[in-house]
Amino acid sequence: MKLTRITKPLRSVQVRVTVTGELNAALENYARYYEHVHGDPVEPRALIPQMLRAFIEGDREFQAWTRSRSNGASTGPPPRLCRKPLRRHKCDYPIAASADALGAASRA
């Protein structure tokens, strides 16, 4: 058959999340930057779904893992694409971590 299977789109869900004051300030600043670049004002909350989409679509290891699962591979952890040892970055810490904790961890 030339016609592929018709799939129903996944339903949208509402997700409630609490962000730190610092992250909220950064999100508000990003909304101002968006307005500067595109000329259209935007509510910071409206940016969150697009940011999540961009993050997920830009994660090459996750995309490779997703493709491997759709090819019938095992459900194990995502494959590492790089042989270099993992290094911690300040983004690897929980969002709720304080600035002092982040600074101490990066000096360790």
N, C-alpha and C positions, 0 to 999 in steps of 0.2 A: 504494500500500500504506500502511495506517495505522501499521504497525509500523516503527519506525526500525531502521536497521542495528544489530546487536548488535556491540559492540566489546569486545575483550578488554582488561582493564586492563594498563597497562604494568607490567612486573616491577620489583620493588624492587631497588636496587643498594646495595652498601655503598661508602661514600666515606670514605677516610682523609684526615684533614686535621690539620695541626699549627698550633696557635694560640700567640700570644705569652703570656707570663706575665700581662701586663696584661689581655689579652682573656679569659684563663681566669679570672682573679679577677673580672672583670665578669660573666662567665657564671655563676660560683658565686653572686655577689651577686644576680643576677637570679633564680636558683633560690630563694634565700631570700625574695625579694620575691614570687615566684609563690606560695610557701607562705603568706606573710602574707596575700595577697589571696584565695587560693582555699581555704586551710586544708589543702591536701594537699601533702606533701613530694614533690619531684621531683628526679631526677638531672639535673645540668646538661646532660649529653649528650642526654637525652631532649628537651630544649628546642630543640636545633639544627634538626631537621627542621621543627618548627612555625615557628621564626623565619625560616627560609629561605622557607617557604610564604607567610608573612605579608609578607615583603619583596617577593617576586615578585608576589603578588597586589595589593600596594599600589603597584606601580610603574606609574603611568598611561601613561607613554611606552612602556614595554615592552608593556603590554596593547594599546595602539593599534597598535603595530608588528606584534604577533602577529595582530590582527584584519585588518590590511591585507594580510598575507601569505596569510591563509586566503581572501582575496577575489581571489586571483590576481595580486596586485601583484608588483613586482619584489622581488628579494632584497637590496636595498640596505640602508643603515643605517636604524635606527629614525627616524621623523620627530620633529622637535623641535616640541613643542606650544607652546612659549613663544618669543617673539621677543627676549626680554631676553638680553644676553650671558651666557654661562656664567660662574659664579664658582666658584672652588675653595673647598672646605670641607674641614675636617680629615678628614672621612670619605672624601674622594676619594683619599687617599694609601694606599699599600699597608699592610696590617695590620702587617707587620713593621717599619714605620718607627719610629724611636725617638721618644720624647717631645721630645727636643731638636730633632730634624729637623722635627717637626710645629710646634713653637713658632716656629722660624726661618722656616718656610714661611708661616705665618699672618701673620708680621710683614712679609713681603716684599711 
